[in-house]
Amino acid sequence: MDLVMLLVLTLTCLILLSIWRQSPGRGKLPPGPIPLPIIGNIFQLNVKNITQSLTSFSKVYGPVFTLYFGMKPTVILHGYEAVKEALIDHGEEFAERGSFPVAEKINKDLGIVFSHGNRWKEIRRFTLTTLRNLGMGKRNIEDCVQEEARCLVEELRKTNGSPCDPTFILGCAPCNVICSIIFQNRFDYKDQDFLDLMEKLNENMKILSSPWTQFCSFFPVLIDYCPGSHTTLAKNVYHIRNYLLKKIKEHQESLDVTNPRDFIDYYLIKWKQYPEVTAKVQEEIDRVVGKHRSPCMQDRSRMPYTDAMIHEVQRFIDLLPTNLPHAVTCDIKFRNYLIPKGTTIITSLSSVLHDSKEFPNPEIFDPGHFLDGNGKFKKSDYFMPFSAGKRMCAGEGLARMELFLFLTTILQNFKLKSVLHPKDIDTTPVFNGFASLPPFYELCFIPL
């Protein structure tokens, strides 16, 4: 009897806890159906038709409501007005990628679809820029699509008017356009590599849409400890990844950085960015200074790229993100606020050095931020690594001299080689408080 009472008491507590989690006062989540302990609202959903279930809930709870997938609350936006308000009117606030456990386990937060934060922004920006470079919205991409349309028509013509399921063939056409952009060439519809890729992609779409995968999304622990179609998903992704790596290796062997052919070439060039910057600086040193004398400060005015690169390093590393604290010397009215004498003031230098209006794509290291259209050095009022005003760094002149002479003398004598591949270099600071402290790294200084 005591055991029965204990079980009843435990179940009651779990139910009360579930109701409390759903209560309006806790985080003020939108209303929704009361979740069951641990499993949430899963049994109130039709996992074979999620859309229908959400429509039914919206009729009861309105366009914004909360569901619990397992023990995790998820806010649902239903209908144009709610979706527009979130994704357009408040686009920045709603821009992060939500949890998708099955994909995260396989993809490890990589790629444009499932990555997060600055990594996602940089990949997306690179992708859009590269697509524009390859002709997105221009005639050459249109020509590519037109060619594929003609090939599709010819393939459909082979059916001789007999009944057929065109799903696979119709899926091949857009996939082939993407292959043309990535690999520079399309595939014949009977090409075995192409057929294998299409088979894996189609199978993965079915697996991701299956009730089992939805269930795994509610209870991610199942992914690690239970067999299921998610293991096939992982094998298919591994197959596709290996094929892409083979194509990347072929591109590496024939890469011409002055004439990129496709998406892979642009990506390889992006990987080589740091070595390319170093090579441009060394070329400028050879041309202006030569090998037989030491660099001097008079050389700087004739070395715009080197000067721009040094400025960009200082902007990019953001050494003192919040500056040293200031204080006001008297009561002061500032933007309709009254700040009392002695009040401590924190100035975010990081917000200035990473201002996207002044420095396009501020998260990307690009000496072009300090070069004009003619390749000449361009000053910027936003360049404040030494602070600004009355208390700017007294040693700025010495520091800038050291940076120029140390760097140019090193690159005059050595080729720098990282022990890591450029794509694997992580410049994220290990600490970002008073100062941005760099992570551990190793370089090889190879005599020239």
WOTAGI-V473548 format. One record per residue. N is the residue number from 1. RES is the residue in one letter. PSI is psi as a letter, one per 20 degrees, with the letter a starting at -180 (* if undefined). D_LAST is the distance of its C-alpha to the last C-alpha in whole Angstrom. Layout:
N,RES,PSI,D_LAST  N,RES,PSI,D_LAST
This chain:
1,M,g,86  2,D,h,83  3,L,g,81  4,V,g,82  5,M,h,82  6,L,g,78  7,L,g,77  8,V,g,79  9,L,g,78  10,T,g,74  11,L,g,74  12,T,g,76  13,C,g,73  14,L,g,71  15,I,g,73  16,L,h,73  17,L,g,69  18,S,g,69  19,I,g,71  20,W,h,70  21,R,h,66  22,Q,i,67  23,S,q,69  24,P,h,69  25,G,h,68  26,R,n,65  27,G,i,62  28,K,l,65  29,L,q,64  30,P,r,66  31,P,r,69  32,G,r,69  33,P,q,71  34,I,p,71  35,P,q,69  36,L,q,70  37,P,p,68  38,I,g,65  39,I,i,65  40,G,c,65  41,N,j,67  42,I,h,66  43,F,i,69  44,Q,j,70  45,L,q,67  46,N,n,68  47,V,i,64  48,K,i,65  49,N,m,66  50,I,h,64  51,T,g,64  52,Q,g,68  53,S,g,68  54,L,h,66  55,T,g,69  56,S,g,72  57,F,h,70  58,S,h,69  59,K,h,73  60,V,g,74  61,Y,i,71  62,G,a,70  63,P,i,67  64,V,o,65  65,F,r,65  66,T,p,64  67,L,q,64  68,Y,o,63  69,F,n,61  70,G,c,61  71,M,j,61  72,K,p,58  73,P,q,60  74,T,p,59  75,V,p,60  76,I,p,61  77,L,p,61  78,H,p,64  79,G,q,65  80,Y,g,63  81,E,g,64  82,A,g,62  83,V,g,59  84,K,g,58  85,E,h,59  86,A,g,56  87,L,h,54  88,I,g,54  89,D,h,56  90,H,l,54  91,G,g,51  92,E,g,48  93,E,h,50  94,F,k,51  95,A,i,47  96,E,q,46  97,R,p,47  98,G,r,49  99,S,p,50  100,F,n,50  101,P,g,50  102,V,g,49  103,A,h,47  104,E,h,45  105,K,h,45  106,I,g,43  107,N,i,41  108,K,l,40  109,D,k,40  110,L,r,37  111,G,r,38  112,I,h,39  113,V,g,43  114,F,j,43  115,S,r,40  116,H,r,41  117,G,c,40  118,N,h,36  119,R,g,35  120,W,g,38  121,K,g,38  122,E,g,34  123,I,g,35  124,R,g,38  125,R,g,36  126,F,g,33  127,T,g,36  128,L,g,38  129,T,g,35  130,T,g,34  131,L,h,38  132,R,g,38  133,N,h,35  134,L,i,37  135,G,j,40  136,M,p,42  137,G,j,45  138,K,r,45  139,R,h,46  140,N,h,43  141,I,h,44  142,E,g,48  143,D,g,47  144,C,g,46  145,V,g,49  146,Q,g,51  147,E,g,50  148,E,h,50  149,A,g,54  150,R,g,55  151,C,h,53  152,L,g,55  153,V,g,58  154,E,h,58  155,E,h,58  156,L,h,61  157,R,h,63  158,K,i,62  159,T,i,65  160,N,k,68  161,G,j,69  162,S,q,70  163,P,p,70  164,C,q,66  165,D,o,64  166,P,j,61  167,T,g,59  168,F,g,56  169,I,g,56  170,L,h,56  171,G,h,53  172,C,h,51  173,A,g,51  174,P,h,49  175,C,h,47  176,N,h,46  177,V,g,45  178,I,g,43  179,C,h,41  180,S,h,41  181,I,g,39  182,I,g,37  183,F,i,36  184,Q,i,37  185,N,q,40  186,R,r,44  187,F,q,45  188,D,q,49  189,Y,i,51  190,K,j,52  191,D,p,48  192,Q,h,48  193,D,g,45  194,F,g,46  195,L,h,49  196,D,g,48  197,L,g,46  198,M,g,49  199,E,g,51  200,K,g,49  201,L,g,49  202,N,g,52  203,E,g,53  204,N,h,51  205,M,h,53  206,K,g,56  207,I,g,55  208,L,h,53  209,S,i,57  210,S,q,59  211,P,h,61  212,W,g,59  213,T,h,56  214,Q,g,58  215,F,g,60  216,C,h,56  217,S,h,55  218,F,h,58  219,F,n,57  220,P,h,54  221,V,h,54  222,L,h,56  223,I,h,52  224,D,h,51  225,Y,i,55  226,C,p,57  227,P,r,56  228,G,a,57  229,S,i,55  230,H,h,52  231,T,h,51  232,T,h,51  233,L,g,49  234,A,g,46  235,K,g,46  236,N,g,46  237,V,h,43  238,Y,g,41  239,H,g,42  240,I,g,41  241,R,g,38  242,N,h,37  243,Y,g,38  244,L,h,36  245,L,h,33  246,K,g,33  247,K,h,33  248,I,g,30  249,K,g,28  250,E,g,30  251,H,h,28  252,Q,h,25  253,E,h,25  254,S,j,26  255,L,p,25  256,D,o,24  257,V,i,23  258,T,i,25  259,N,m,28  260,P,p,29  261,R,h,32  262,D,a,34  263,F,g,33  264,I,g,31  265,D,g,28  266,Y,h,29  267,Y,g,28  268,L,h,25  269,I,h,24  270,K,g,25  271,W,h,23  272,K,j,20  273,Q,g,21  274,Y,g,18  275,P,h,15  276,E,h,16  277,V,g,17  278,T,g,13  279,A,h,12  280,K,h,15  281,V,g,14  282,Q,h,11  283,E,h,13  284,E,h,15  285,I,g,13  286,D,h,12  287,R,h,15  288,V,g,17  289,V,g,15  290,G,a,12  291,K,i,10  292,H,j,13  293,R,r,15  294,S,q,15  295,P,q,16  296,C,r,20  297,M,h,23  298,Q,h,24  299,D,h,21  300,R,h,22  301,S,h,25  302,R,j,23  303,M,m,20  304,P,h,23  305,Y,g,21  306,T,g,19  307,D,g,22  308,A,h,24  309,M,g,21  310,I,g,21  311,H,g,25  312,E,h,25  313,V,g,23  314,Q,h,26  315,R,g,29  316,F,g,28  317,I,h,28  318,D,m,31  319,L,g,31  320,L,n,34  321,P,g,36  322,T,j,40  323,N,r,39  324,L,q,41  325,P,q,44  326,H,r,47  327,A,q,50  328,V,q,53  329,T,i,55  330,C,r,58  331,D,p,60  332,I,p,58  333,K,o,59  334,F,o,56  335,R,l,56  336,N,j,60  337,Y,q,59  338,L,o,60  339,I,o,58  340,P,q,59  341,K,p,58  342,G,i,56  343,T,p,54  344,T,p,51  345,I,p,49  346,I,p,46  347,T,p,43  348,S,n,41  349,L,h,38  350,S,g,37  351,S,h,39  352,V,g,38  353,L,i,34  354,H,k,35  355,D,o,38  356,S,i,38  357,K,h,40  358,E,h,37  359,F,n,34  360,P,p,35  361,N,m,34  362,P,h,33  363,E,i,32  364,I,p,29  365,F,o,26  366,D,o,25  367,P,i,24  368,G,i,27  369,H,h,29  370,F,k,28  371,L,q,28  372,D,a,31  373,G,i,32  374,N,j,30  375,G,j,27  376,K,q,28  377,F,p,27  378,K,o,31  379,K,q,32  380,S,p,34  381,D,i,37  382,Y,i,36  383,F,n,33  384,M,l,35  385,P,h,32  386,F,j,33  387,S,a,37  388,A,r,39  389,G,b,42  390,K,h,44  391,R,k,42  392,M,q,38  393,C,p,36  394,A,h,36  395,G,j,33  396,E,g,31  397,G,g,30  398,L,g,28  399,A,g,27  400,R,h,25  401,M,g,24  402,E,g,22  403,L,g,21  404,F,g,19  405,L,h,18  406,F,g,16  407,L,g,15  408,T,h,13  409,T,h,12  410,I,g,10  411,L,i,9  412,Q,h,8  413,N,i,6  414,F,q,5  415,K,p,6  416,L,p,10  417,K,p,12  418,S,q,16  419,V,i,18  420,L,q,21  421,H,q,21  422,P,h,21  423,K,i,24  424,D,i,25  425,I,p,24  426,D,o,27  427,T,j,26  428,T,p,30  429,P,q,31  430,V,h,32  431,F,q,35  432,N,l,36  433,G,d,38  434,F,g,38  435,A,q,34  436,S,o,32  437,L,p,30  438,P,q,27  439,P,r,27  440,F,p,25  441,Y,r,22  442,E,q,19  443,L,q,15  444,C,p,12  445,F,o,9  446,I,o,6  447,P,q,4  448,L,*,0
